[in-house]
Amino acid sequence: MRATATLQAADNALLDDSSISNNGPAAGHRRLAPSFPIMSQQSNNQENSTSLKGNSRDGSSGGTSTSTSSLTNAGPSSDGQFWNSTQRLAKKYRTEVAASASSVLSTMSTFPLDSVKTRMQTYKYAGFVDCVKQTYHTERLRGFFRGVTAPMLSITAVRTVSFSIYQRSKYAYSDWVKRNFGFDVMNHVASHGSLPNFWTVATFGAAGATAGSCITLIACPFELTKLSAQVSVLMADKKNCLKPGSHAIAASYQNKGTLKTMGNIVKHRGLGGLYTGFGLHLTRDTLGTAMYFITYESSKQLLTTFGGDGTHNNPFAVLIAGGMCGIVSWALIYPVDSAKSIYQRNSLMYSKGEKVEPVKIRFFQRNMYRGLGVSMARSCAVNAVFFSSFEFLKKRIKAMEDR
């Protein structure tokens, strides 16, 4: 019995020392060094471990190799890997992510003002309040959000492409000016106490015009669809028809979604009908985007110069610069936008092949500025929401920590 107890004690000692040796070399050596049999057992364990590893590599150990392989390859969970990869992508493209989300938010929150603006441009009302009352009376709250899907679909692409083209163009034109005239535009803007001059205005204006002319290709079909949805109820009214035979066509646009409205335009005016008013749209976006970025960049530069370092990161400074660029750009191009809206509205009442009378751009003529106050208020609101959300989201994405 004593011999059996001694053997059991020895076996227990072997198990205890083996587990300790696996916890760290120091602990194992302190207890295993005096016992030669234990060292021999350790050697056998190591050989067995090596054999198992060899069998795992050869794929001949059955279930044991599968279990060993699973433990060896254990790593972060799939959820953690997905989260980390998503965070890396979000941080890399934080400008695009923030711009897209902010654009959707600003468009949705201020769309009723855009709807009222379009109605006042294309039809006669006593004023802003009269337009709101009549719209709510005939169409209820839904009338203010007719056509919101089209800009919600296009806003992400337009904003992303616009900002991307503008940034690339700005540096390209700045390098051209530096090579040919020896003036470093970007260095001048970044210099403490600098003021806008001819070269900065020309560079930002050219870059903005480039961006504006490019985004017209994307924006025109969606904006035409939005306009047709906004005024579809008014077009369907017989007293607003331009000619007797146009009522059936005008009424066909009523109560349709974005895709169905696009399909209806193609049905009556062909595929090219989606680009009705493209010339006026191109003129508006080219001039408007140029003035937008000139005002925005110059306002930031002035705020930084007179407000001290870091002023351009102040939320109120961003609000002022964004609001100013919207007001100034709309004041310049509003008659162009009115002519575009009227021409597109008229075209929707005609079939393909029928001649639509052109609409002339008349600056400083009162009827071409109907709804300007609404547009300026809307522009201030849009840019206030957009830039505040944009800066906030960009900072939050950048500050995210990996798990």
Disulfide bonds with the S-S distance in Angstrom:
none
